[in-house]
């Protein structure tokens, strides 16, 4: 019975999300996860009212964990934003030198000495 119900709900999920398959897959996964989490939490609270305090604590822990992860992600992106100009300057310095050489002498080869 449970396997049949699972297959039925899985097929329903596939049919309902078929029309949005062309959308952003990350957004689809996020919304499906949020809805599934909310439905599972509600089902757990309805089937076991005595476990409601534990569910609330788990939800609060999950929310604080997400906030913690988001904070570290923001710090990492901020660090990347600060170091990106330095990295780009180091990587593109040889290109800049070649372009300067070409601008000074249009007949010069980028890899060889200028023949001006």
C-alpha positions in Angstrom: 0.0 0.0 0.0 2.7 2.5 0.9 4.8 1.7 -2.2 1.7 2.2 -4.3 1.0 5.5 -2.6 4.6 6.6 -3.0 4.5 5.7 -6.8 1.3 7.6 -7.2 2.6 10.7 -5.5 5.9 10.6 -7.4 4.0 10.4 -10.7 1.8 13.3 -9.6 4.9 15.3 -8.7 6.4 14.6 -12.1 3.2 15.5 -13.9 2.8 18.8 -12.0 6.4 19.9 -12.5 6.7 18.8 -16.2 5.4 22.2 -17.3 8.0 24.1 -15.4 10.9 21.9 -16.5 12.3 24.8 -18.7 12.6 27.0 -15.7 15.7 27.5 -13.5 16.5 24.0 -12.0 17.9 25.6 -8.8 14.7 27.4 -8.2 12.6 24.3 -8.9 14.8 22.3 -6.4 14.5 25.0 -3.8 10.8 25.3 -4.0 10.2 21.5 -4.1 12.5 21.2 -1.0 10.7 23.9 0.9 7.3 22.5 0.1 8.3 19.0 0.9 9.9 20.1 4.2 6.8 22.0 5.2 4.5 19.1 4.3 6.6 16.6 6.1 6.9 18.8 9.2 3.1 19.3 9.2 2.5 15.6 8.7 4.9 14.8 11.5 3.2 17.3 13.8 -0.3 15.9 12.9 0.7 12.3 13.4 2.6 12.8 16.6 1.3 15.9 18.6 3.6 15.0 21.5 6.7 15.5 19.2 5.7 19.2 18.4 8.3 20.7 20.7 11.0 18.6 19.1 9.9 19.6 15.7 10.0 23.3 16.7 13.5 22.9 18.0 14.6 21.1 14.9 13.1 23.8 12.7 14.8 26.5 14.7 18.1 24.6 14.5 17.8 24.2 10.8 17.0 27.9 10.3 20.0 29.0 12.4 22.2 26.5 10.5 21.0 28.1 7.2 21.8 31.6 8.6 25.2 30.4 9.7 26.0 29.0 6.3 24.7 32.1 4.5 27.0 34.2 6.7 30.0 32.2 5.7 29.0 32.3 2.1 28.7 36.1 2.3 32.2 36.3 3.9 33.7 34.1 1.2 32.1 36.2 -1.6 33.3 39.4 0.1 36.8 38.0 0.3 36.7 37.0 -3.4 35.5 40.4 -4.3 38.4 42.0 -2.4 41.0 39.7 -4.0 39.6 39.6 -7.5 41.3 42.8 -8.8 44.7 41.6 -7.5 44.3 38.2 -9.1 43.2 39.7 -12.4 46.1 42.2 -12.4 48.6 39.4 -11.9 47.0 37.2 -14.6 46.6 39.8 -17.2 50.0 41.7 -16.8 51.6 39.7 -19.6 48.7 40.5 -21.9 48.9 44.2 -21.0 52.7 44.2 -21.8 52.1 42.5 -25.2 49.4 45.0 -26.0 51.6 47.9 -25.0 54.4 46.5 -27.2 52.0 46.2 -30.2 50.7 49.7 -29.6 54.2 51.1 -29.6 55.3 49.3 -32.8 52.4 47.8 -34.9 54.9 45.6 -36.9 56.2 43.9 -33.7 55.3 40.3 -32.9 53.6 39.7 -29.5 56.1 37.0 -28.7 59.3 38.4 -30.2 61.4 41.5 -30.1 60.1 44.7 -31.7 61.3 45.4 -35.2 60.7 49.1 -35.3 
